[in-house]
Amino acid sequence: MKKIKVIIVDDERLSREELKRALLLYEDFVVIGEAENADDAKDLIETKIPDLIFLDIQMPEKSGFDLLESLDYVPAVLFTTAFNQYAVQAFEVNALDYLMKPIREERFAQAIEKIRNTISLKSSSNNSSLSNRRIFIKDGEKRFFIPLDEIYLIESLENYSRLYFQGKKALQRRSLRQWEEMLEEAVFFRINRTEIVNVNYIREVKKKEGGGLELRLKTGQLLKVSNRQSVKFKNNNEI
């Protein structure tokens, strides 16, 4: 039986204890850590790499959403909240599920079964590891869980960046250099000073006079590759 590694994040000790007691009935769920605030949770998640986090949305100083936005990659998430408005937001961001406090035994069992099915399906999937990695984006009142393989273009806006995915776009406070450091260059290639492109979305490559390249994406967008990056792109792709 595959063990599902769990981290519980909640500023209330009694709520954490309640979840740990509830999980004792499910042998395949193993609690590997707990945290009472977003900063401690970030360190714990990045160190222990859980399969799932039970996450309280409303916490002092930084919310559960703030925590998710700070992570490079986000594991499966099950929100816990005492406030209906946050439960609605949890559905808007396509969380795995949400639990209202106080947690009812029947509702908890339903959430556990959903988690099992989702993680089992993910583990048995033949998709690349990239497709199983997600990031969380908070853009104004909108919030998104985005699989990395669905991002096709990242555009620099000084200290911010705009992500293009699924016919949508969202703004995030992360520079292009920060994206370069966290993403695989073999998939996400910086084509010029202001743009990174997912090479899996390139439909056509055209050589231009002077040695530069022009890319047409599957979305129809036409992008120019700088001369310097064109040389690197050609070497990487045998053009």
URHUVEN-V485139 format. One record per residue. N is the residue number from 1. RES is the residue in one letter. BURIAL is b if it has 24 or more other C-alpha atoms within 12 Angstrom, else e. D_CENTER is the distance of its C-alpha to the mean C-alpha in whole Angstrom. Layout:
BEGIN
n/res/burial/d_center
N/RES/BURIAL/D_CENTER
N/RES/BURIAL/D_CENTER
END
This chain:
BEGIN
n/res/burial/d_center
1/M/e/26
2/K/e/23
3/K/e/22
4/I/b/19
5/K/b/18
6/V/b/17
7/I/b/17
8/I/b/18
9/V/b/17
10/D/b/20
11/D/b/23
12/E/b/25
13/R/e/27
14/L/e/29
15/S/b/25
16/R/b/24
17/E/e/27
18/E/e/27
19/L/b/24
20/K/b/25
21/R/e/28
22/A/b/27
23/L/b/25
24/L/e/28
25/L/e/29
26/Y/b/26
27/E/e/27
28/D/e/24
29/F/b/22
30/V/b/22
31/V/b/21
32/I/b/21
33/G/b/20
34/E/b/20
35/A/b/20
36/E/b/21
37/N/b/19
38/A/b/16
39/D/b/17
40/D/e/19
41/A/b/16
42/K/b/13
43/D/e/16
44/L/b/17
45/I/b/13
46/E/e/13
47/T/e/17
48/K/e/17
49/I/b/13
50/P/b/14
51/D/b/13
52/L/b/13
53/I/b/13
54/F/b/16
55/L/b/15
56/D/b/17
57/I/b/16
58/Q/b/20
59/M/b/20
60/P/e/23
61/E/e/22
62/K/b/18
63/S/b/16
64/G/b/14
65/F/b/12
66/D/b/13
67/L/b/11
68/L/b/8
69/E/b/8
70/S/b/10
71/L/b/8
72/D/b/7
73/Y/b/5
74/V/b/4
75/P/b/7
76/A/b/9
77/V/b/10
78/L/b/14
79/F/b/15
80/T/b/19
81/T/b/21
82/A/e/24
83/F/e/24
84/N/e/24
85/Q/e/22
86/Y/b/19
87/A/b/19
88/V/e/19
89/Q/b/16
90/A/b/14
91/F/e/15
92/E/e/15
93/V/b/11
94/N/b/11
95/A/b/11
96/L/b/13
97/D/b/16
98/Y/b/17
99/L/b/21
100/M/b/23
101/K/b/25
102/P/e/28
103/I/e/26
104/R/e/28
105/E/e/29
106/E/e/29
107/R/e/26
108/F/b/24
109/A/e/25
110/Q/e/24
111/A/b/20
112/I/b/21
113/E/e/22
114/K/e/19
115/I/b/17
116/R/b/19
117/N/e/19
118/T/b/16
119/I/b/15
120/S/e/19
121/L/e/18
122/K/e/15
123/S/e/17
124/S/e/20
125/S/e/18
126/N/e/19
127/N/e/16
128/S/e/15
129/S/e/13
130/L/b/11
131/S/e/10
132/N/b/9
133/R/b/6
134/R/b/3
135/I/b/2
136/F/b/4
137/I/b/8
138/K/b/11
139/D/b/14
140/G/e/17
141/E/e/17
142/K/e/15
143/R/b/11
144/F/b/8
145/F/b/5
146/I/b/5
147/P/b/6
148/L/b/7
149/D/b/11
150/E/b/11
151/I/b/11
152/Y/b/15
153/L/b/16
154/I/b/15
155/E/b/18
156/S/b/19
157/L/e/21
158/E/e/22
159/N/e/20
160/Y/e/17
161/S/b/16
162/R/b/15
163/L/b/13
164/Y/b/14
165/F/b/13
166/Q/e/14
167/G/e/17
168/K/e/16
169/K/b/15
170/A/b/13
171/L/b/14
172/Q/b/13
173/R/b/15
174/R/b/14
175/S/b/17
176/L/b/17
177/R/b/18
178/Q/e/15
179/W/b/13
180/E/b/16
181/E/e/16
182/M/e/12
183/L/b/12
184/E/e/15
185/E/e/18
186/A/e/19
187/V/b/16
188/F/b/16
189/F/b/19
190/R/b/20
191/I/b/23
192/N/b/25
193/R/e/25
194/T/b/22
195/E/b/20
196/I/b/18
197/V/b/18
198/N/b/16
199/V/b/19
200/N/b/19
201/Y/b/19
202/I/b/23
203/R/e/26
204/E/e/28
205/V/b/29
206/K/e/33
207/K/e/35
208/K/e/36
209/E/e/39
210/G/e/39
211/G/e/37
212/G/b/33
213/L/b/31
214/E/b/30
215/L/b/27
216/R/b/26
217/L/e/23
218/K/e/23
219/T/b/22
220/G/e/26
221/Q/e/25
222/L/e/27
223/L/b/26
224/K/b/28
225/V/b/27
226/S/b/29
227/N/e/32
228/R/e/31
229/Q/b/28
230/S/b/30
231/V/e/31
232/K/e/28
233/F/b/27
234/K/e/30
235/N/e/30
236/N/e/27
237/N/e/28
238/E/e/32
239/I/e/33
END
